[in-house]
Amino acid sequence: MAEDGCCFSSMLPQRSVAGVAQDELLDPKELADADSCFCEFNGVDLHHKISRPPREEEDVKVGIRAIPTVLLHGFGASAFSWERVMQPLARVVMADVLAFDRPAFGLTSRTSAASSGLNPYSMIFSVLATLFFIDRLASEKKGAKALLIGHSAGCFVAVETYLKAPEKVAALVLVSPAIFAPLSGGRSIGKENGAPENRILRFFKALADIRTQLVLVIFIVLKALRDMAGSLFARALTAFLQSTQALMLVRMIVDKFGISAIRVSWFDPSKITDYVIQGYTKPLKAKGWERAFLDYTLALLTVSSSKKPPLSERLAHISCPVLIITGDSDRVVPAWNAKRLSLSIPGSSFEVIEECGHLPHEEKVEEFLMIVERFLRREFAVSDQPQSIDAPAP
């Protein structure tokens, strides 16, 4: 009798995934860069990098108050995606800028989800890890708040962190936010504001782009099935995601679509260098990367129900300064969705970068930095009189 999953059992392990050899995988720490740092949080070694401001003092009359900053990468990315803007941002905010790899991504340790009480692949872990780094950055100034800059799925973490501890967040910058904006509420958006006539149809068409959204579509379908079938489906899904066949499937998907997902995220893919490709694929050299990806997927799909309302209903509770940045040619998260999101957050600012895709902080560095600095100068400008970071400038 053939074994269960025989279509996979006959396959040999892949020697290469997205061009990365899989014969000798290494501990994440062995892949560290010269400026890599690691610290332990709840049993997980979190990889992070820090850029510090210049030592020389600048004219405070034309600057902004020092705001420590935490950067939150998107799905499938890592601290590497912030490499080009970290040092310039440190000069802008005149404080430390820190980017860290959330579990399952980058060079953060691949820890078993069952090894501790708090699942490292859960949203709450990412939120608490973000607060952990905020406290570290603000340790020299008791009560200081931090600026959170999130990209794509990292925006979800940024917003949830604010809602968890608003007293610790000075402002939010949401870049190409992968947060589905409410379809009702806020001001109406017409063609003049960049939204297509049939927004829902266009949006789901973008999600269905197999080059970039295959995994997301699988998540949505599986989650819908889970909701319909209840605990029985959840148990079956858990069993599959813990199987060898699932590991093989992950390798096949990443090998097939990983590089193309990077290319489609840029407005001009011809400008993507080998260095960028290597930066994104480097984590595929880490031991257990595919198991961590599955544990992350499992945490996403089997999250227990919460009594708090959906995020879309809590956006109106955000009262700190918010800036939303999007590329006009974003094929992953449409610009009109980012616009609608801005209308759902009271008082938020909205900026569009032209001839730009899903990665403004990588593809349009100068424009990105200019927009962020202008926003911070407007909200946190230093006047002749000393002011506390706890409140925006009038």
Secondary structure, DSSP 8 states (H G I E B T S, - for coil): ---TTHHHHT----SEETTEE-SS-B-GGGG--TT-EEEEETTEEEEEEEE---SS---GGGSB----EEEE--TT--GGGGTTTHHHHHHHHTS-EEEE--TTSTTS----TTSSSS-TTSHHHHHHHHHHHHHHHTTTSTT--EEEEEETHHHHHHHHHHHH-GGGEEEEEEES------SSSSS---GGGT--SSHHHHHHHHHT-HHHHHHHHHHHHHHHHHHHHTHHHHHHHHHHHTSHHHHHHHHHHHHHHHHHHHHHTSS-GGG--HHHHHHHHGGGGBTTHHHHHHHHHHHHHS----SS--HHHHGGG--S-EEEEEETT-SSS-HHHHHHHHHHSTT-EEEEETT--S-HHHHSHHHHHHHHHHHHHHHHB--SS---TTS---
